[in-house]
Amino acid sequence: MIFNNKRILSLRLRQRLKGFLLLGAGSYLLLVLLVAVFQRHLVYVPTIISMDTARQLAVQRGVVPWLNSHGEIIGWRMPARPPANGSIMIVHGNGGTALRLSDLAASIHDALNLDAYLLEYPGYGQRGGTPSETSLLAAADEGWETLPTNYPAYVVSESLGTGVAAHLAQKYPSQVAGLLLFVPYDRLASVAQNHYPFLPAYLLLQDRFAPVDWLAGYHGPVKIVLAGADQVIPIARGQALFDGYRGPKSLQIIPGAGHGDTIHQSPEWWQEVMNFWKTNAPVSISARQKP
């Protein structure tokens, strides 16, 4: 009788344990499914403003609308004093809007006398659409094709924009005269896995920006700036991008800097960047030529 009671108790414990395990597995699979379905809400965190607000901010920050061939605003520009020394496209990070980097555009514009262009992503700021890898890269292509073709063009990126900049270098390797990547990453999937170690984020991610792969066919100068105390993109991810690039490159790590602290630089610093670009630019890149 005692033996039977113990056997029954053991069976009940096994059944409860099995039930808990099934419940846990089901809950985990549900979490994975929810993340897979709503992942773009985790990847992209756009700030949306009205067109009137955008125009008011643009006036305050000294930029004018950047239009596509249909007369639509795709970003903002800060024309150089003629004659310009070149043009520069700035592709921003995940938070805020392109107008958030107007101070960065002004710093580059004043130090180097470049036409500065701030690309706005679909679904961000005043621009319609939905953010995704496809829409961001298409917007970058559209913007690039509107730039002047009679002098060199450069690209500066921040954070998420690393993938956009690397795409432009991959697609227009003979046109991009130089890259500057603030707080970049090698693969967005690796960053996602770091933030969600309890999920198969590397496998789930749909928008797989992969700068380390996309830069394989580019041979122009690339400067990378990393934040020593970056809590958003681990410094190892930027280091991996630098290590994987085979062209002319320069690495700067700013000790103690956070993710948003690296873009504030002096005119002298920007002049050094331009010297690096010019010194290491392929001979064929002196002005943009249409493919």
Buried (B, 14 or more C-beta within 10 A) or exposed (E): EEEEEEEEEEEEEEEEEEEEEEEEEEEEEEEBEEBBEEBBEEBBEBEEBEEEBBBEBBEEBEBEBBEBEEEEBBBBBBBBEEEBBBBBBBBBBBBBBBBBBBEBBBBBBBBBBBBBBBBBBBBBBBBEBEBBBEBBBBBBBBBBBBBBEEBBBBBBBBBBBBBBBBBBBBBBBBBBBBBBBBBBBBBBBBBBBBEBEEBEBBEBBEBEBBBBBBBBEBBBBBBBBBBEEBEBBBBBBBBBBBEBBEBBBBBBBBEEBBBBBBBEBEEEEBEBBBEBBBEBBBEEBEEBEEE
